[in-house]
Amino acid sequence: MTAFIDNAKVMSKGQVTIPKDVRDILGISNGDRVSFIVEGDTVRIVNSAVYAMQMLQQEMKREAKKAGLETDEEVISHISEMKNEAESK
């Protein structure tokens, strides 16, 4: 990924227009939501939908690991077993 710097002016109500090249990279369009992630004195702006999906995936990986499922194949097999059990009831 290529790094670049862009800037925008903060208006009286704290509003900022996200530059088009940044919106394009983040996949943000009219009506979408963004999240501001503050880490110390640094702020990251991310597409909220993408960020939520990434957080869900990380949580699912942690839960799979807790259950002893280390590979995708093990997870798929476990889901299939659960589905078969549910269907046989």
Secondary structure as GFF3:
##gff-version 3
##sequence-region A 1 89
A	DSSP	alpha_helix	20	26	.	.	.	ID=ss1
A	DSSP	beta_strand	34	39	.	.	.	ID=ss2
A	DSSP	beta_strand	42	47	.	.	.	ID=ss3
A	DSSP	alpha_helix	48	66	.	.	.	ID=ss4
A	DSSP	alpha_helix	72	88	.	.	.	ID=ss5
###
